């Protein structure tokens, strides 16, 4: 997986910046739960550029 981040509802993972990263050979999607303010800046996964953005992921693993 590109990323595996699983926080708790009462203790989420917060304020992470992935900057200037190139990940190749990644076979699975990112797995994230209870993550607040994860920022992507200049990140490429398997040759595909990820949009520069900041996201929050809820307990269901979906972006809020």
Backbone as CSV, one residue per row, in Angstrom:
resi,resn,N_x,N_y,N_z,CA_x,CA_y,CA_z,C_x,C_y,C_z
1,UNK,0.835,-1.186,0.000,0.000,0.000,0.000,0.881,1.250,0.000
2,UNK,0.368,2.278,-0.621,1.089,3.544,-0.638,1.211,4.100,0.777
3,UNK,0.114,4.096,1.511,0.088,4.604,2.882,-0.842,3.729,3.705
4,UNK,-0.517,3.543,4.971,-1.359,2.786,5.896,-1.395,3.593,7.188
5,UNK,-2.444,4.407,7.346,-2.585,5.281,8.507,-3.934,5.018,9.145
6,UNK,-3.929,4.516,10.363,-5.181,4.241,11.062,-5.115,4.830,12.465
7,UNK,-5.834,5.943,12.637,-5.944,6.565,13.944,-7.207,6.088,14.640
8,UNK,-7.364,6.502,15.882,-8.568,6.180,16.659,-9.538,7.358,16.581
9,UNK,-10.827,7.103,16.774,-11.808,8.194,16.731,-11.486,9.259,17.771
10,UNK,-11.066,8.851,18.963,-10.764,9.817,20.018,-9.303,10.273,19.989
11,UNK,-8.512,9.741,19.066,-7.110,10.140,18.912,-6.699,9.965,17.441
12,UNK,-7.225,10.856,16.564,-6.905,10.728,15.143,-5.438,11.093,14.856
13,UNK,-4.955,10.618,13.724,-3.646,11.047,13.228,-3.859,12.408,12.589
14,UNK,-3.026,13.394,12.935,-3.272,14.757,12.484,-2.019,15.442,11.948
15,UNK,-2.280,16.375,11.007,-1.281,17.322,10.521,-0.036,16.646,9.944
16,UNK,-0.258,15.813,8.924,0.815,15.116,8.233,0.990,15.753,6.853
17,UNK,2.234,15.936,6.424,2.517,16.457,5.088,3.380,15.441,4.349
18,UNK,2.878,14.997,3.189,3.665,14.164,2.272,4.137,15.106,1.170
19,UNK,5.440,15.373,1.133,5.976,16.366,0.207,7.114,15.767,-0.612
20,UNK,7.090,16.048,-1.917,8.170,15.637,-2.827,8.460,14.150,-2.726
21,UNK,7.415,13.338,-2.894,7.536,11.883,-2.804,7.264,11.248,-4.156
22,UNK,8.062,10.236,-4.483,7.824,9.413,-5.664,7.791,7.970,-5.190
23,UNK,6.631,7.327,-5.321,6.460,5.936,-4.909,6.173,5.108,-6.155
24,UNK,7.016,4.125,-6.420,6.833,3.247,-7.570,6.659,1.816,-7.084
25,UNK,5.966,1.017,-7.867,5.761,-0.381,-7.526,4.733,-0.604,-6.438
26,UNK,3.868,0.387,-6.215,2.828,0.280,-5.194,1.695,-0.569,-5.749
27,UNK,1.279,-1.586,-5.007,0.259,-2.513,-5.500,-1.127,-2.274,-4.926
28,UNK,-1.232,-1.625,-3.774,-2.536,-1.410,-3.156,-2.835,0.061,-2.968
29,UNK,-4.108,0.370,-2.779,-4.516,1.744,-2.504,-4.080,2.146,-1.099
30,UNK,-4.141,3.429,-0.833,-3.858,3.919,0.510,-4.968,3.472,1.445
31,UNK,-4.598,3.045,2.637,-5.579,2.703,3.667,-5.458,3.731,4.776
32,UNK,-6.544,4.479,4.984,-6.522,5.533,5.993,-7.855,5.585,6.714
33,UNK,-7.790,5.737,8.020,-8.969,5.890,8.868,-8.620,6.892,9.966
34,UNK,-9.550,7.794,10.239,-9.383,8.791,11.296,-8.082,9.574,11.132
35,UNK,-8.001,10.289,10.009,-6.836,11.115,9.693,-7.337,12.528,9.402
36,UNK,-6.787,13.515,10.094,-7.171,14.909,9.897,-6.000,15.710,9.352
37,UNK,-6.276,16.502,8.336,-5.299,17.419,7.751,-4.062,16.708,7.211
38,UNK,-4.293,15.791,6.298,-3.212,15.140,5.562,-3.023,15.928,4.274
39,UNK,-1.833,16.469,4.079,-1.556,17.314,2.919,-0.627,16.594,1.947
40,UNK,-1.005,16.629,0.676,-0.180,16.113,-0.410,0.426,17.306,-1.141
41,UNK,1.748,17.317,-1.300,2.435,18.345,-2.081,3.473,17.658,-2.958
42,UNK,3.260,17.676,-4.247,4.194,17.111,-5.212,4.443,15.622,-4.948
43,UNK,3.372,14.845,-4.941,3.444,13.401,-4.696,3.061,12.653,-5.974
44,UNK,3.855,11.640,-6.322,3.583,10.798,-7.480,3.564,9.341,-7.033
45,UNK,2.502,8.616,-7.410,2.370,7.199,-7.071,2.217,6.417,-8.363
46,UNK,3.145,5.508,-8.604,3.140,4.692,-9.827,3.019,5.535,-11.091
47,UNK,3.755,6.634,-11.132,3.777,7.494,-12.309,2.611,8.448,-12.439
48,UNK,1.666,8.429,-11.496,0.497,9.315,-11.552,0.597,10.366,-10.448
49,UNK,0.577,11.640,-10.856,0.678,12.725,-9.888,-0.619,12.841,-9.092
50,UNK,-0.500,12.931,-7.787,-1.636,13.153,-6.893,-1.875,14.662,-6.824
51,UNK,-3.135,15.081,-6.895,-3.447,16.506,-6.778,-2.932,17.046,-5.456
52,UNK,-2.360,18.264,-5.495,-1.972,18.934,-4.259,-3.253,19.301,-3.512
53,UNK,-3.391,18.786,-2.286,-4.613,19.042,-1.523,-4.404,18.645,-0.070
54,UNK,-5.340,19.052,0.777,-5.387,18.640,2.175,-6.710,17.920,2.379
55,UNK,-6.650,16.749,3.024,-7.853,15.934,3.209,-8.028,15.531,4.668
56,UNK,-9.256,15.175,4.995,-9.605,14.562,6.270,-10.349,13.278,5.940
57,UNK,-9.988,12.193,6.613,-10.579,10.879,6.371,-11.293,10.449,7.650
58,UNK,-12.544,10.069,7.519,-13.351,9.689,8.675,-13.159,8.240,9.103
59,UNK,-13.934,7.820,10.087,-13.817,6.440,10.605,-14.270,5.383,9.591
60,UNK,-14.978,5.815,8.538,-15.412,4.875,7.505,-14.398,4.780,6.357
61,UNK,-13.282,5.522,6.479,-12.262,5.495,5.447,-12.547,6.395,4.262
62,UNK,-13.603,7.211,4.373,-13.981,8.091,3.269,-13.600,9.534,3.580
63,UNK,-13.252,10.251,2.510,-12.889,11.658,2.666,-14.093,12.459,3.111
64,UNK,-13.866,13.371,4.069,-14.967,14.234,4.535,-14.751,15.640,4.032
